[in-house]
Amino acid sequence: METAVDASDLIVRYGRHWLISELAGGGYYAVRRHGLSEEFLGRNDLPNVICTAPLGEMARRLETERKRENRF
């Protein structure tokens, strides 16, 4: 069972590093506030933008990115 997620919760948790908003046609996007170079992104398989339909998926993706970034 998926835990209910609210966009404001994601903004509080990840908003320092990501700008999180709804897409006009539905779904959500997150853009890094401090973009990473294409070279760094490619070498480390990290995105500057995440787009998802369900908000729960956005929460999972942002948490995954946070964990991956902590490797550096």
C-alpha positions as CSV (number, residue, x, y, z in Angstrom):
1,M,0.0,0.0,0.0
2,E,1.4,3.4,-1.0
3,T,1.7,6.1,1.7
4,A,-0.2,9.3,1.0
5,V,2.2,12.0,-0.1
6,D,1.6,15.7,-0.2
7,A,3.5,18.1,-2.5
8,S,4.1,20.4,0.4
9,D,5.8,17.6,2.3
10,L,8.2,17.1,-0.7
11,I,8.9,20.8,-0.9
12,V,9.8,20.9,2.8
13,R,12.0,17.8,2.6
14,Y,13.7,18.4,-0.8
15,G,13.0,22.0,-1.7
16,R,16.5,23.2,-0.7
17,H,17.9,21.2,-3.6
18,W,14.9,20.8,-6.0
19,L,12.2,23.1,-7.3
20,I,9.1,20.9,-7.3
21,S,5.9,21.8,-9.1
22,E,2.8,20.4,-10.9
23,L,2.8,20.0,-14.7
24,A,0.0,21.7,-16.5
25,G,-1.3,18.5,-18.1
26,G,-1.0,16.5,-14.9
27,G,1.9,14.9,-13.0
28,Y,4.9,16.6,-11.4
29,Y,8.4,17.8,-12.1
30,A,11.5,18.6,-10.1
31,V,14.4,20.6,-11.3
32,R,17.7,20.9,-9.5
33,R,18.1,24.4,-8.0
34,H,21.9,24.1,-8.7
35,G,22.3,22.3,-12.0
36,L,25.1,19.9,-12.4
37,S,27.4,19.9,-15.4
38,E,26.6,17.5,-18.2
39,E,29.9,15.8,-17.7
40,F,29.3,15.2,-14.0
41,L,25.7,14.0,-14.7
42,G,26.8,11.6,-17.3
43,R,29.7,10.2,-15.3
44,N,27.5,9.7,-12.2
45,D,24.1,8.9,-13.9
46,L,22.3,11.7,-12.2
47,P,19.4,13.8,-13.6
48,N,18.9,17.6,-13.5
49,V,15.1,17.1,-14.1
50,I,12.7,14.4,-12.9
51,C,9.2,14.1,-14.3
52,T,6.6,11.7,-12.9
53,A,2.8,11.2,-13.0
54,P,2.0,10.1,-9.5
55,L,3.3,12.2,-6.6
56,G,4.3,9.0,-4.7
57,E,6.7,8.2,-7.6
58,M,8.3,11.6,-7.3
59,A,8.8,11.1,-3.6
60,R,10.6,7.7,-4.3
61,R,12.8,9.3,-7.1
62,L,13.8,12.2,-5.0
63,E,14.7,10.0,-2.1
64,T,16.8,7.8,-4.4
65,E,18.6,10.8,-5.7
66,R,19.3,12.0,-2.2
67,K,20.9,8.7,-1.3
68,R,22.9,8.6,-4.5
69,E,24.2,12.2,-3.9
70,N,25.3,11.3,-0.4
71,R,27.9,9.0,-2.0
72,F,29.8,12.1,-3.1
